[in-house]
Amino acid sequence: MKVYQGTTDCAAEEVGYDSGRLDAVNNFFARMIEKNIIFGVSYRPARKGKVFAAASLGSRHYNNPDLPMMPDTVYGLASQTKAFAAVSIFMLAEDGLISVDDNAGKYLAQFADAPFNEITLLHLLTHTSGLYPEGSIPVAHHIGAYEHIESEWEKSGDDTDRIAAGLRGGMRRKPGEEWQYCS
């Protein structure tokens, strides 16, 4: 299987990493691709602030195996970013710089007014905000959340504030009453 190499800052050995282990990484991912567990992968590890490897294998799209995953392929991470945001917020809380019990309106002006002013950072992190989940905002013809937000952008002429547009759907429940996945 072809391995595409990307740009690095240094050789693996310069940061104390055995470059021979990269062959094992590539072989592992190649086996996963061959077994159809994943369709493609890209990785870029760093140590001591320096990228020592950058490579990709497989396809960037499951429907098009001839479209290779490249080390610089840009693709949507979608909800995977929630884990990074949550860890960052909890690190700030651990350092005493914020509290997860703070009202979201302290940091996001769109949450400053009722009925959203009771939503805390913890509610947002745990999907207990009381906001409507995607696909169920109660607007005409049961359009999905993204269609609703697009419609609200068009009405306001402001296509930069996705949060305000999404909040125009209102609240489903009081914060903390139920778990409901919501982006």
Disulfide bonds with the S-S distance in Angstrom:
none
